[in-house]
Structure formats: structure tokens, C-alpha cells
Amino acid sequence: MKPQEPPESGPAAAALEALKRRACESVDLNAARLGALSRDIWSRPELAYAEHQAHDVLTRFFSGGDVPGAAWAVQPRYKLGTAFRADWGTAAPQDPLRLAFLCEYDALPGLGHACGHNLIAEVGAAAALALKAALESLAEPVAVQITVLGTPAEEQGGGKIDLIKAGAFDGLDVVFMAHPSQENAAYLPDVAEHDVTVKYYGKASHAAAYPWEGVNALDAAVLAYNNLSVLRQQMKPTWRVHGVIKNGGVKPNIIPSYTELEFYLRAPSRKELSVLTEKVENCFKSAAMATGCKVEIKGGENDYYNVLPNKSLQKIYKENGKKLGIDFISEDAILNGLSGSTDFGNVTFVVPGIHPYFYIGSDALNHTEQYTEAAGSQTAQFYALRTAKALAMTALDVIFKPGLLEEVREDFREVKLKEEEQTNPVEPKRESGVGEGACASH
């Protein structure tokens, strides 16, 4: 696809600022409607791949006649049962620049929207409406298509990865979304993640009368857990391994014949994650060997990739955010900080994108009951809508600032190439001669 070039009669710097003001006005005009959308999703939390009410609320939002301007083309249940797509485009003759805003809306078991995905959905919808309103105010249309993608199952399963495989991101030029946090940052180093389920199979026996006849699967689970605890001394500070014993047996007087564990493994890159995964799996296997159990190790279907930074998008986003009064954390705080994992990381390997974080008016930590309360509060609305304005303003820069789109694409190419070279290094050719076939030194 050809880069979107600003037309000769397109907005100059002052006119671009006027478009940004129009985008911000749109967010303010739709604030009540957007707040109601967020509150509706927040009040009825649904788990991954089961977000039917959130899906219906969002598709009605974009299909409804009360949304200003020309109609959106809405596709419910787009490639997944609880995904959706809404498109709007200008009538310009040339191939359009395709920009997408992503909405998440799944919740956490037992906690509800403790990661604020109701606000992610609201920000994506608000930014898309704002950009549309700005472009509709132009006397001469520019070739732009705005897409809103509803992406379910971020907390479990990786809905965006499913959508990538299904072709939902094909043809998109730049993608935008933002995530609630305790601070404002144009980028945080979200890490790669692999989840694994481990099942130990032993042999049941009476624990008092003849325990020697049993093979204790709980011993294997406990030993695996302790093996990982010992491994932590040799783990890098940026690696994370955390999990639970989901099934530890049935009754104290029965030697457990079956146990099950679930673990998440995280590392800053796919390369490091593969190293960590091998070490962890050895801990699971050795526990089986020591106890005489059989072990089944099954990885999740979708690994989450680390989020690739895009410095050009981050720079413009920060410039726009500062105009709106957003106070960003320092670069040192970003470099020295750690975040979680997101399937948006996989998106950044197929299309340039930005995934900033935003403060919601509370110091509560994500994945807590306190954050659930904060995500549904009226206080969070100001910060969420301000973030939506910054995203829309950044999208306008991508459309109209000469050379910016190509800079964004070049950043994408360079960072992706560097990551892939680290993950799949080219083995140097070995010269034949003395020493070939010798053992490696310890």
C-alpha cells in the first residue's frame, strides 16, 4: 500500500491544530454516551471469549443512529464469536490509509474489570469517533479508512493472536490502543509470555495402610514448585515464573494419583523466553523422575510476544499528550520498570502500533479489587477521555505530517528485524580442520 501523502491543498500546521481541536471537541460532545458505554461493560464483567454482552453493547454503539456523522459499517462476530469490526472511510478516489483503534472488554475471574478493559473499549471508541469527526469536517476528503476492532480474550487465550491468524489485521497501516495503569507512559516494556499446564499421573493407595503401593502425584507437584524456587537464584531479574497448584488430590488418606499445575513464564524477549521455558520444563520433568510419576506438559496455544516500541509514534503521542496536560513518567522509569504481558505484542510484529498507558486517578494496582472500583469510577472518565484525545491527535499527525508515516514504518522495520535476528540468529559457518568434532568445554 502506498504511503498516505498530505494533499497539496491539505491542512498546514495551523489547520492541523484546528483538526485536533475538532477531534477533542468530539470527545467532549460524546462524553456522556462514552461514559455510559464504559459503565455498561464494567457493570457486567465477562470472561475471555464469553464477552457477549460487551460485544452487543459495542456493536449497537457503532450501529446506532445517535452516533454523529455518517454511518459505520459494522460486522458483528467478526472472525471470532465475541469480536467485531466497524469501518468508516472517506470517498477519496485513491487507496486509503488504514488506521485502526482496538477495544478490549474481557474481565478477570472473581475481580471483574480489575484491569480496566472497560476503559480500553471506551478509549478506542472515543478516539475513533474523534478522528472521524475531524476528517468529516474537511471540505475535501482525504483517503483514510478508520477501523475499530473489538478484540476479546486478552486476559486469557489471546484474542488478537486469533484475529491475526484469521487475517483481521491484514492491510492495516497503523494501530492504536491505550491501557489503564498507575502512571502515564507512551511505552512500557511489556514482556513475552508463555503459559503451561503440567499434569502428574501417579497411583492411588491407602495413605496409612500401604502407602508404599502408591505413587504420589502431589509429591511431584510440590517438588516441581520447589525446583522452580531453587531455579530463581539463577534467573535473570527480568524473568518471571508464577503459578498455582490447581488440583492437589482428593482426600488426605488417599495417595494422590493426579495433580495439576498452571504456570506463566515471562521474559523481555522471545529469545529469552525460549531459554527460560527450557529451564522450567526441566524442573517439571525432574520432579516426575524423582517421584516415579508420569508427566504431561502442555503449552498454551498462543504465546504473547513482547511489545515492539515505535519511537516515532511515541514521540508524537507524548507531544500531543503534553498539550492536554498529561504528565509522563521519565525514560529512566520506563527502562527500569517492568510491566505485564499483552497480545498487543503480537500485533506489533505484523503492523506498526502504539500501546501507551494512562493514569486513571487512583494509585490502586491492576488486578486488585481496588482497581476494579477505580475503573468504574467517574474520576477515571476524565483521564480515559483525555487519552482518547491524545490518540486521535496522534492519528491526525500520522495522516497529515509529511514524512511521519514513513518514519513510523521505518521504526517498525528496524525494530522487528533486530528482534528477529536475536530470536533466530544466523549460525556462523564452521571451517573444517583441526578440532572439529571436539567436545565443548564445561
C-alpha positions in Angstrom: 0.0 0.0 0.0 1.3 3.4 -0.9 2.0 5.8 2.0 -0.7 8.4 2.6 0.7 11.8 1.5 -0.9 15.0 2.6 -2.7 16.7 -0.4 -1.3 19.9 -1.8 -4.3 21.7 -0.6 -4.3 19.9 2.8 -4.0 21.4 6.2 -0.9 23.3 7.1 0.3 23.4 10.7 -2.4 25.8 11.9 -5.1 23.9 10.1 -3.8 20.6 11.6 -4.1 22.1 15.0 -7.7 23.1 14.2 -8.4 19.5 13.2 -7.0 18.3 16.6 -9.3 20.8 18.4 -12.2 19.4 16.4 -11.3 15.9 17.5 -11.1 16.9 21.1 -14.5 18.7 20.8 -16.0 15.4 19.5 -14.8 13.5 22.6 -16.3 16.1 24.9 -19.6 16.1 22.9 -19.8 12.3 23.2 -18.6 12.1 26.8 -21.9 11.1 28.3 -22.5 8.4 25.7 -19.0 7.1 26.0 -19.2 7.0 29.8 -22.4 5.0 29.6 -20.7 2.6 27.2 -17.9 2.1 29.7 -20.1 1.7 32.7 -22.3 -0.8 30.9 -19.3 -3.0 30.2 -17.9 -2.5 33.7 -21.1 -3.4 35.4 -21.5 -6.8 33.6 -18.0 -8.3 33.6 -17.5 -11.3 31.3 -14.5 -13.6 30.9 -12.4 -14.4 27.8 -14.3 -15.5 24.7 -17.6 -15.1 26.6 -18.0 -11.3 26.3 -21.3 -11.5 24.6 -23.0 -8.5 26.4 -19.9 -6.3 25.8 -19.9 -7.3 22.2 -23.5 -6.5 21.8 -23.2 -3.1 23.6 -20.3 -2.1 21.4 -21.8 -3.2 18.1 -25.0 -1.3 19.0 -23.0 1.7 19.9 -21.5 1.9 16.4 -24.6 0.8 14.6 -26.9 3.3 16.4 -28.3 6.4 14.8 -27.3 8.6 17.7 -23.6 8.3 16.7 -22.7 11.6 14.9 -21.8 11.7 11.2 -22.0 9.1 8.5 -22.8 5.5 9.5 -20.2 2.9 10.4 -20.2 -0.4 8.6 -20.4 -2.8 11.5 -19.6 -6.6 11.3 -20.7 -8.4 14.5 -19.0 -11.6 15.5 -16.1 -10.8 13.2 -13.9 -13.9 12.8 -14.5 -14.7 16.5 -17.7 -15.1 18.4 -17.2 -12.0 20.5 -15.1 -9.9 18.2 -16.4 -7.2 16.0 -15.3 -4.7 13.3 -16.6 -1.2 12.5 -15.3 0.7 9.4 -15.7 4.2 8.1 -14.0 5.7 5.1 -13.9 8.8 3.0 -15.0 8.9 -0.6 -11.5 9.8 -1.9 -10.5 8.0 -5.1 -7.1 6.7 -4.1 -6.2 3.7 -2.0 -6.8 4.8 1.6 -4.5 4.9 4.6 -5.9 2.4 7.0 -5.8 3.2 10.7 -7.3 1.0 13.4 -8.3 1.5 17.1 -8.5 -1.5 19.3 -11.1 -2.2 22.0 -10.6 -4.8 24.8 -13.5 -5.8 27.1 -12.8 -9.0 28.9 -12.7 -9.2 32.7 -10.9 -11.2 35.4 -12.3 -14.1 37.3 -13.6 -13.1 40.7 -12.4 -9.5 40.3 -14.4 -8.1 37.4 -12.7 -5.2 35.5 -9.6 -5.1 37.7 -7.5 -4.3 34.6 -9.8 -1.6 33.3 -10.7 -3.1 30.0 -14.0 -1.3 30.0 -11.9 1.9 29.8 -9.8 0.4 26.9 -13.0 -0.1 25.0 -14.1 3.4 25.8 -10.8 5.0 24.7 -10.8 3.0 21.4 -14.3 4.0 20.6 -13.8 7.7 21.6 -10.6 8.1 19.6 -12.2 6.6 16.5 -15.2 8.9 16.8 -12.9 11.8 17.3 -10.7 11.1 14.3 -13.8 10.5 12.1 -15.3 13.9 13.3 -12.1 15.7 12.4 -11.9 14.2 8.9 -15.6 14.8 8.2 -15.0 18.5 8.9 -12.7 18.8 5.9 -14.0 20.4 2.7 -12.0 18.0 0.6 -11.9 14.3 1.7 -8.6 12.5 2.2 -8.1 8.9 1.6 -8.4 7.4 5.1 -10.2 4.4 6.4 -10.9 4.1 10.2 -11.4 0.7 11.6 -12.4 -0.2 15.1 -11.5 -3.8 16.1 -13.2 -5.4 19.1 -10.5 -7.8 20.4 -11.7 -10.3 23.0 -9.8 -12.5 25.4 -6.7 -10.5 26.2 -6.6 -11.9 29.8 -6.7 -15.5 28.7 -6.1 -17.1 25.3 -5.0 -14.1 23.2 -7.9 -13.0 21.0 -5.7 -10.6 19.0 -3.5 -13.6 18.1 -6.5 -15.5 16.9 -7.5 -12.4 14.8 -4.0 -12.1 13.4 -4.2 -15.7 12.2 -7.6 -15.1 10.7 -6.4 -12.1 8.7 -8.1 -9.3 10.7 -5.0 -7.1 10.7 -4.1 -7.6 7.0 -3.9 -4.3 5.2 -3.8 -2.1 8.2 -1.2 0.6 8.3 -1.1 1.7 12.0 -2.9 0.5 15.1 -3.7 2.4 18.3 -4.9 1.5 21.8 -4.2 2.5 25.4 -4.2 0.7 28.7 -5.1 1.9 32.2 -2.3 1.9 34.7 -0.9 3.9 37.7 1.1 6.3 35.5 1.2 7.9 32.1 3.7 6.4 29.6 3.9 6.4 25.9 5.5 2.9 26.1 6.2 0.3 28.8 8.3 -2.8 28.2 5.5 -5.4 28.1 7.2 -8.8 28.0 6.8 -12.1 26.2 4.7 -14.7 27.9 4.2 -18.5 27.7 1.7 -20.3 29.8 2.0 -24.0 30.6 -0.2 -26.6 32.2 1.5 -29.5 33.9 -0.2 -32.8 34.9 1.3 -35.5 37.0 -0.1 -39.0 37.0 0.7 -41.3 39.9 -1.0 -44.3 41.6 -3.6 -44.1 44.3 -3.2 -46.1 47.5 -4.3 -46.0 51.2 -2.1 -43.4 52.8 -2.0 -45.2 56.2 -2.3 -48.9 55.5 0.0 -49.3 52.5 1.4 -46.0 51.2 4.3 -47.9 49.6 1.9 -49.2 47.0 1.2 -45.6 45.8 2.9 -43.2 43.5 2.4 -39.7 44.9 1.5 -37.1 42.3 1.3 -34.4 44.9 4.9 -35.0 45.8 5.7 -34.4 42.2 3.7 -31.2 42.2 5.4 -29.9 45.4 8.8 -30.9 44.2 8.2 -29.1 40.9 7.2 -26.0 42.8 10.3 -26.2 45.0 12.5 -26.9 41.9 11.3 -23.6 40.5 12.0 -21.8 43.8 15.6 -23.1 43.6 15.9 -22.0 40.0 15.0 -18.4 40.9 18.6 -17.9 42.2 19.9 -18.4 38.6 17.0 -16.5 36.9 17.6 -13.1 35.4 16.0 -10.2 37.3 13.7 -9.5 34.3 12.4 -13.1 34.2 9.2 -14.1 35.9 7.7 -17.5 36.8 4.5 -17.7 38.7 1.8 -20.3 39.1 -0.7 -22.3 41.1 -1.5 -25.9 42.0 -5.0 -26.3 40.6 -5.5 -29.9 41.7 -3.6 -31.3 44.7 -5.5 -34.5 45.4 -8.9 -35.7 46.8 -8.5 -36.8 50.4 -5.7 -37.0 53.0 -6.0 -40.8 53.4 -5.6 -41.4 49.6 -2.2 -41.1 47.9 -2.9 -38.5 45.2 -2.9 -40.1 41.8 -3.3 -36.9 39.9 -2.2 -33.3 40.3 -2.3 -30.3 38.0 -0.3 -27.0 38.0 -0.6 -23.9 35.8 2.3 -21.5 35.3 3.0 -18.3 33.4 6.5 -17.7 32.2 7.7 -14.2 31.2 10.8 -12.7 29.7 11.7 -9.4 27.9 12.1 -11.1 24.5 11.0 -14.2 22.7 14.6 -15.4 22.7 15.0 -15.2 26.4 11.5 -16.7 26.9 12.6 -19.9 25.0 15.7 -20.2 27.3 13.5 -19.8 30.4 10.9 -22.2 29.1 13.5 -25.0 28.7 14.8 -24.5 32.2 11.3 -24.5 33.7 10.3 -27.6 31.8 13.4 -29.4 33.2 12.1 -28.6 36.7 8.8 -30.3 35.8 10.4 -33.3 34.2 12.9 -33.9 37.1 10.1 -33.9 39.6 8.3 -36.6 37.7 11.5 -38.7 37.5 12.2 -38.3 41.2 8.8 -39.5 42.3 8.1 -42.1 39.6 5.1 -40.2 38.2 4.3 -39.7 34.6 4.2 -36.0 33.4 2.3 -34.2 30.7 3.4 -30.7 29.9 1.2 -28.7 27.6 1.9 -25.1 26.5 -0.8 -22.6 25.7 -2.0 -22.3 22.1 -0.9 -18.7 21.8 2.3 -17.2 23.2 2.3 -13.5 23.9 5.1 -11.6 22.2 6.9 -8.6 23.8 5.6 -5.2 22.6 7.9 -3.7 20.0 8.4 0.1 20.6 7.9 2.6 17.9 9.8 5.8 18.8 8.2 8.0 16.1 4.7 7.2 17.3 5.7 7.5 21.0 7.4 10.9 20.4 4.3 12.3 18.7 1.9 10.8 21.2 3.9 12.5 24.1 3.9 15.8 22.3 0.1 15.6 21.9 -0.4 14.4 25.5 1.6 17.2 27.0 -0.6 19.7 25.2 -3.5 18.1 27.0 -1.7 18.3 30.4 -0.6 14.7 30.6 2.5 14.3 32.8 4.6 11.4 31.6 7.0 9.3 33.6 10.7 9.6 32.9 12.7 7.5 30.4 14.6 6.0 33.4 11.4 4.9 35.0 10.4 3.2 31.7 13.8 1.5 31.3 14.0 0.3 34.9 10.3 -0.7 35.2 8.5 -3.9 34.4 5.1 -4.4 33.1 2.9 -7.4 32.3 2.2 -9.1 29.0 -0.3 -8.4 26.3 -1.4 -10.0 23.0 -0.9 -6.5 21.5 2.8 -7.5 21.4 1.9 -10.0 18.6 0.2 -7.2 16.8 3.4 -5.1 16.8 5.1 -7.8 14.9 2.7 -7.5 12.0 1.8 -3.8 11.9 3.2 -0.6 13.4 1.4 0.4 16.6 1.4 2.2 19.9 0.2 0.9 23.3 0.5 3.8 25.8 -0.5 3.5 29.5 -2.6 6.1 31.3 -3.3 7.1 34.9 -7.0 6.8 35.9 -7.0 8.9 39.1 -6.1 6.2 41.5 -2.9 4.7 42.9 -4.6 1.2 43.2 -2.7 -1.6 41.4 -4.1 -3.5 38.5 -5.7 -6.9 39.2 -7.0 -5.8 42.6 -10.5 -5.1 43.9 -9.5 -1.5 44.4 -8.6 -1.2 40.8 -11.9 -2.6 39.8 -13.6 0.1 41.8 -11.4 2.8 40.3 -12.0 1.6 36.7 -15.7 2.1 37.2 -15.5 5.5 38.8 -16.5 8.8 37.4 -12.9 10.1 38.2 -11.5 7.7 35.6 -13.6 9.2 32.9 -11.6 12.4 32.7 -8.3 10.5 32.2 -9.7 8.0 29.8 -11.2 10.6 27.5 -8.1 12.7 27.7 -6.1 9.7 26.5 -8.6 9.2 23.6 -8.0 12.7 22.6 -4.2 12.2 22.5 -4.6 9.0 20.4 -6.9 10.8 17.9 -4.4 13.7 17.7 -1.6 11.3 17.0 -3.6 9.6 14.3 -4.1 13.0 12.6 -0.3 13.6 12.7 0.2 10.3 11.0 -2.2 11.3 8.3 -1.1 14.8 7.7 2.5 15.4 8.9 4.9 15.0 5.9 7.2 12.1 6.3 5.9 10.8 9.7 4.2 7.7 8.3 7.4 6.6 6.6 9.3 7.2 9.8 6.8 5.0 11.7 7.2 2.3 9.1 10.9 2.5 9.2 10.9 2.2 13.0 8.7 -0.8 12.7 11.0 -2.5 10.1 14.2 -1.8 12.1 12.9 -2.9 15.5 11.3 -6.0 14.0 14.4 -7.0 12.1 16.5 -6.6 15.2 14.2 -8.7 17.3 14.0 -11.5 14.7 17.8 -11.5 14.3 18.1 -12.1 18.1 15.4 -14.8 18.1 16.7 -16.6 15.0 20.4 -15.9 14.8 22.3 -17.0 11.7 24.8 -19.7 12.7 28.3 -18.9 11.5 29.8 -21.4 9.1 32.3 -23.7 10.7 35.6 -24.2 8.9 36.8 -27.8 8.6 40.2 -28.6 10.2 41.8 -29.4 13.5 39.5 -29.6 16.4 36.3 -30.4 14.5 34.1 -32.7 16.5 35.7 -31.9 19.8 33.5 -31.6 22.9 32.5 -28.2 24.2 34.3 -27.1 27.4 32.3 -27.0 30.6 
